[in-house]
Amino acid sequence: MSPDSLTRGSVRSAAEVNEQIRALWMRTGGTLSSQERAEYELLVVEWAAAIRADVIKAA
């Protein structure tokens, strides 16, 4: 996932991103390498953006 995709906004729902986060943790057994940590951080940012978008839509 590129940082540019985050700039344009999340295309995926918060639930979809959350599933990917859970899969990452399961795949790694709960221990992240430096590369996996970077992936996790990008996913968390994308998840937060999706949550904010959902809150804005609801308001």
FISE-131073 format. One record per residue (C-alpha): residue number from 1; residue in three letters; x, y, z. Coordinates in nm, 3 decimals. Each point is the difference from the previous one (the first is absolute). Example, Ala and Ser with C-alpha at 12.3 -4.5 7.8 and 13.67 -1.06 7.14 Angstrom:
# residues 2
nuro_marnu_u_v_w
1_ALA_1.230_-0.450_0.780;
2_SER_0.137_0.344_-0.066;
//
This chain:
# residues 59
nuro_marnu_u_v_w
1_MET_0.000_0.000_0.000;
2_SER_0.147_0.332_-0.100;
3_PRO_-0.024_0.319_0.205;
4_ASP_-0.171_0.158_-0.305;
5_SER_-0.299_-0.228_0.048;
6_LEU_-0.045_0.146_0.347;
7_THR_0.004_0.354_-0.135;
8_ARG_-0.293_-0.074_-0.229;
9_GLY_-0.200_-0.150_0.286;
10_SER_-0.087_-0.351_0.096;
11_VAL_-0.183_-0.197_-0.264;
12_ARG_-0.048_-0.292_0.236;
13_SER_-0.232_-0.003_0.299;
14_ALA_0.133_0.007_0.355;
15_ALA_-0.115_-0.362_0.037;
16_GLU_0.200_-0.108_-0.304;
17_VAL_0.315_0.172_0.125;
18_ASN_-0.054_-0.143_0.347;
19_GLU_-0.015_-0.349_-0.151;
20_GLN_0.332_0.063_-0.174;
21_ILE_0.152_0.118_0.329;
22_ARG_-0.125_-0.314_0.176;
23_ALA_0.135_-0.218_-0.282;
24_LEU_0.340_0.167_0.028;
25_TRP_0.017_-0.073_0.374;
26_MET_-0.111_-0.359_-0.052;
27_ARG_0.248_-0.052_-0.286;
28_THR_0.290_0.131_0.208;
29_GLY_-0.094_-0.170_0.325;
30_GLY_-0.014_0.337_0.174;
31_THR_0.362_0.096_-0.068;
32_LEU_0.057_0.256_-0.274;
33_SER_0.319_0.054_-0.197;
34_SER_0.097_0.355_-0.096;
35_GLN_-0.172_-0.039_-0.338;
36_GLU_-0.312_-0.149_0.159;
37_ARG_-0.004_0.281_0.258;
38_ALA_0.003_0.254_-0.285;
39_GLU_-0.288_-0.186_-0.169;
40_TYR_-0.190_-0.006_0.330;
41_GLU_0.047_0.373_0.051;
42_LEU_-0.133_0.075_-0.351;
43_LEU_-0.299_-0.225_0.064;
44_VAL_-0.078_0.175_0.329;
45_VAL_0.010_0.340_-0.173;
46_GLU_-0.231_-0.132_-0.273;
47_TRP_-0.233_-0.151_0.261;
48_ALA_-0.017_0.330_0.191;
49_ALA_-0.080_0.188_-0.322;
50_ALA_-0.279_-0.247_-0.079;
51_ILE_-0.143_0.040_0.351;
52_ARG_0.006_0.380_-0.035;
53_ALA_-0.172_-0.023_-0.339;
54_ASP_-0.272_-0.218_0.155;
55_VAL_-0.053_0.251_0.283;
56_ILE_-0.022_0.290_-0.246;
57_LYS_-0.255_-0.189_-0.213;
58_ALA_-0.207_-0.077_0.309;
59_ALA_-0.004_0.363_0.109;
//
